Amino acid sequence: MTTAYPSYRWYVLITLVVAHLMQGMALIGPTPLIGLIADTLNTNLGSATAASMLPFTLMVAIGGLISGFVIDRWGLAKTYILFCSIETLAAVLIFIWGTSIAGLSILRGLQGLGCGPITASGPKLAAEWFPVNQRSMVQGFAGAALSAGIILGLNLSPVIADLKSWVDSLTILGGLMIVAVILSIIFLYGTKFPISTEYQTMENAALKDFNKVFRLPAFWMTFLSVFALAWVMQGYQDLIPGRIAVSPPAGLGFGTIISGRMMGLLVFAFMLGSLVSPIMAEKIFHGRYGRAVTVSFSLTAVFCLSIMLPAVTSRMPSLAICLFLAGFFMGMPNAMNMSFIANTYPEHITGSIGGFTMGLGIFGGAIGVAAGSAALHITGMYHVSIIIVAIAAIIGAISGLGIKPPQLFRLNALHSSTRS
């Protein structure tokens, strides 16, 4: 059986991209404003950071974990409408109840819950709407949109706060998710996805197939890769600003302005890495996602470690180049992992697999931040923390060796290729 993929799929992709863009802005909004938030809450910087960032991160993980099952049962459009609306409402309520630690924590948690399904939805959307040769592209655009949202949030958040207040800034940046809600409503009443209707009546088969997945080494290696990347991303991106800004011997002493610019360069490179990952996986490695993951993680480890070398840190151009390359290769593994899921498993369980993998994998970020912070607290230097990040990247590279299409679902890949 062959399936014609409608041109409407590009509108669906726009919806996914916009939702990821808005998620990035909602996520990063508080980080440039921690000092202002701490003053309003009458607390220290650590508590302000915890209240504004930790609940969001944890609830994104939980939202992603549960949303895979919701997506497989409700469909993408209804899931987007519900959870994007939750994020939008929580952002609006920050204006009313966000000036206390408890209120801000709860509302930031609800924002994270609303964003969880966005993170988990890529494999399901790619499998339903796009032929095999375009599914990696979908994951690349999703990762790039999230990175672009982070860049926009880092720049818009302080500008809005200067014009209004930090409360207005978080409300506006999070409230822009209403655009994704509107697009999702149109998505709901638009063209239906082109997969044959047999997938709509396979709930028992879906549960049976999903249970089989837990016995596959490839599934656990993909999960380990996602977990390791979350560790690397959160750990490194939390370390780099301080490493560049603070005075020697702990840091490089370039100050907060240079540190911010370098961080923006890292995130921009991450976005580019997400965009080119389909080319690397499909054209260079000919669909061998595991090998592509191994190479990208290995190069990430090399360039993450490079900022410990005096030959690199003594000159601004060499430091910028190494940070750019670290971000570039760091942006690749996740898009490759999600493409592997979309191209390998049956469409009726890709949402559950993507949600489970991303939902639990994101907890690696929390562990990465904790490990890096503990090492920094004990040693007073960044070197051990950076080495820990590099070890996590090496673990990710090793996991790539086990990311191979399982024989159990090989027929699915063949069946999908006949539809493309």
Residue pairs with C-beta under 8 A, 6 or more apart in sequence:
1 196
1 418
1 419
2 418
2 419
3 194
3 195
3 196
3 419
4 194
5 129
5 130
5 131
5 194
5 419
6 191
6 194
8 190
8 191
9 129
9 130
11 186
11 187
11 190
12 76
12 125
12 129
12 187
12 190
12 193
13 125
13 129
13 130
13 138
13 141
14 183
15 80
15 180
15 183
15 184
15 187
16 118
16 121
16 122
16 125
16 138
16 141
16 142
16 145
17 141
17 142
17 145
18 145
18 179
18 180
18 183
19 80
19 84
19 118
19 177
19 180
19 183
19 184
20 118
20 142
20 143
20 145
20 146
20 149
21 145
21 146
21 148
21 149
21 152
22 84
22 149
22 176
22 177
22 179
22 180
23 87
23 115
23 118
23 119
23 146
23 149
23 177
24 145
24 146
24 147
24 148
24 149
24 150
24 151
24 152
24 153
25 149
25 150
25 152
25 153
25 156
25 173
25 174
25 176
26 56
26 87
26 91
26 111
26 115
26 149
26 153
26 173
26 174
26 176
26 177
27 56
27 60
27 115
27 149
27 150
27 153
28 149
28 150
28 153
28 154
28 157
29 153
29 157
29 169
29 170
29 173
29 174
30 37
30 52
30 53
30 108
30 157
30 166
30 170
31 53
31 154
31 157
32 154
32 157
32 158
32 161
32 260
33 157
33 158
33 161
33 166
33 169
33 170
34 45
34 48
34 49
34 52
35 45
35 48
36 161
36 165
36 166
37 48
37 51
37 52
37 104
37 166
38 44
38 45
38 47
38 48
40 99
40 166
40 167
41 47
41 48
41 51
41 99
41 100
41 101
41 104
43 51
43 101
47 101
51 101
51 104
51 105
51 108
52 104
52 108
53 108
54 105
54 366
55 105
55 106
55 108
55 109
55 112
56 108
56 109
56 111
56 112
56 115
57 112
57 234
57 362
57 365
57 366
58 109
58 112
58 366
59 109
59 110
59 111
59 112
59 113
59 116
60 112
60 113
60 115
60 116
60 119
60 362
61 116
61 358
61 359
61 360
61 362
61 363
61 366
62 112
62 113
62 116
62 359
63 83
63 112
63 113
63 114
63 115
63 116
63 117
63 119
63 120
63 359
64 116
64 117
64 119
64 120
64 355
64 358
64 359
64 362
65 116
65 120
65 355
65 356
65 358
65 359
65 360
66 116
66 355
66 359
67 79
67 83
67 116
67 117
67 120
67 121
67 351
67 355
67 359
68 120
68 124
68 351
68 352
68 353
68 354
68 355
68 356
68 359
69 351
69 352
69 355
70 79
70 117
71 79
71 117
71 120
71 121
71 124
71 351
71 352
71 355
72 124
72 206
72 348
72 349
72 351
72 352
73 203
74 82
76 121
76 124
76 125
76 128
76 187
76 193
77 184
77 185
77 187
77 188
78 188
79 117
79 121
80 117
80 118
80 121
80 180
80 181
80 184
80 187
81 181
81 184
81 185
81 188
83 113
83 114
83 115
83 116
83 117
83 118
84 114
84 118
84 177
84 180
84 181
84 184
85 114
85 181
86 110
86 111
86 113
86 114
87 110
87 111
87 113
87 114
87 115
87 174
87 177
88 114
88 174
88 175
88 177
88 178
88 181
89 110
90 107
90 108
90 110
90 111
90 114
90 174
91 107
91 111
91 170
91 171
91 173
91 174
91 175
91 177
92 171
92 174
92 175
93 107
94 104
94 107
94 108
94 167
94 170
94 171
94 174
95 167
95 168
95 171
97 103
97 104
97 106
97 107
98 104
98 107
98 167
98 170
98 171
99 167
111 174
114 177
116 359
117 355
118 180
119 358
119 362
120 351
120 354
120 355
120 358
120 359
121 351
121 354
122 138
122 139
122 142
122 338
122 342
122 354
123 139
123 338
123 339
123 341
123 342
123 345
123 350
123 351
123 353
123 354
124 342
124 347
124 350
124 351
124 354
125 138
126 134
126 135
126 138
126 139
126 338
126 339
126 342
126 350
127 135
127 195
127 342
127 343
127 345
127 347
127 350
127 416
128 193
128 194
128 195
128 347
129 193
129 194
130 137
130 138
131 416
131 419
131 420
132 343
132 413
132 416
132 417
132 419
132 420
133 282
133 420
134 420
135 339
135 342
135 343
136 277
136 278
136 281
136 282
136 335
136 336
136 339
136 343
137 278
138 339
138 342
139 274
139 277
139 278
139 334
139 335
139 336
139 338
139 339
139 342
140 274
140 275
140 276
140 277
140 278
140 335
141 274
141 275
142 274
142 335
142 338
143 270
143 271
143 273
143 274
143 275
143 277
143 331
143 334
143 335
144 271
144 272
144 274
144 275
144 331
146 274
147 267
147 268
147 270
147 271
147 274
147 331
148 271
150 267
151 264
151 267
151 268
151 271
153 173
154 260
154 263
154 264
154 267
155 264
156 169
156 173
157 169
157 170
157 173
158 169
160 168
160 169
160 172
160 173
161 168
161 169
195 347
199 346
199 347
199 348
202 348
205 348
206 348
206 349
206 352
209 345
209 346
209 348
209 349
210 349
210 352
210 353
212 408
213 219
213 345
213 349
213 353
216 406
216 408
217 402
217 406
218 344
218 402
218 403
218 404
218 405
218 406
219 353
219 357
219 406
220 402
221 290
221 399
221 400
221 401
221 402
221 403
222 337
222 340
222 341
222 357
222 399
222 403
223 356
223 357
223 360
223 361
224 395
224 396
224 399
225 293
225 297
225 333
225 337
225 396
225 399
225 400
225 403
226 333
226 334
226 337
226 357
226 358
226 361
226 362
226 364
227 360
227 361
227 363
227 364
228 297
228 364
228 392
228 393
228 395
228 396
228 399
229 297
229 330
229 333
229 334
229 337
229 361
229 364
229 396
230 361
230 362
230 363
230 364
230 365
230 368
231 364
231 365
231 367
231 368
231 371
231 389
231 392
232 300
232 304
232 330
232 368
232 389
232 392
232 393
232 396
233 270
233 330
233 365
233 368
234 364
234 365
234 366
234 368
234 369
235 365
235 368
235 369
235 371
235 372
235 385
235 388
235 389
235 392
236 304
236 326
236 330
236 386
236 389
237 263
237 266
237 267
238 368
238 369
238 372
238 373
239 372
239 376
239 382
239 385
239 386
239 389
240 259
240 262
240 263
240 266
240 307
240 323
241 256
241 259
241 260
241 263
242 250
242 251
242 259
242 376
242 382
243 250
243 251
243 252
243 307
243 382
243 386
244 251
244 252
244 254
244 258
244 259
244 262
244 319
245 251
245 252
245 253
245 254
245 255
245 256
245 258
245 259
246 252
246 253
247 253
249 381
250 380
250 381
250 382
251 382
252 313
252 319
254 262
254 316
258 316
262 319
262 320
262 323
265 320
265 323
265 324
265 327
266 323
266 324
266 326
266 327
267 327
268 324
268 327
269 323
269 324
269 325
269 326
269 327
269 328
269 330
269 331
270 327
270 328
270 330
270 331
271 331
272 328
272 331
273 296
273 327
273 328
273 329
273 330
273 331
273 332
274 331
274 332
274 334
274 335
275 331
276 332
277 292
277 296
277 331
277 332
277 333
277 335
277 336
277 339
278 335
278 339
280 292
280 296
280 332
280 336
281 287
281 288
281 289
281 292
281 336
281 339
284 292
285 291
285 292
285 295
287 343
289 336
289 337
289 339
289 340
289 343
289 400
289 403
290 340
290 400
290 401
290 402
290 403
290 404
291 400
292 332
292 336
292 400
293 332
293 333
293 336
293 337
293 396
293 397
293 399
293 400
293 403
294 397
294 398
294 400
294 401
295 397
295 400
296 329
296 330
296 332
296 333
296 336
297 329
297 333
297 393
297 394
297 396
297 397
297 399
297 400
298 393
298 394
298 397
299 325
299 329
300 326
300 329
300 330
300 333
300 393
300 396
301 390
301 393
301 394
301 397
303 322
303 323
303 325
303 326
303 329
304 326
304 330
304 386
304 389
304 390
304 393
305 386
305 387
305 390
306 312
306 322
306 326
307 313
307 319
307 322
307 323
307 326
307 386
308 383
308 386
311 318
312 318
312 319
312 322
313 319
333 396
333 400
337 357
337 403
338 354
338 358
340 403
341 350
341 353
341 354
341 357
342 350
342 354
343 413
343 416
344 405
344 406
344 409
344 412
344 413
345 353
345 409
345 412
346 409
346 412
364 392
368 388
368 389
368 392
371 385
371 388
372 385
372 388
372 389
373 385
375 384
375 385
375 388
376 382
376 384
376 385
378 384
405 413
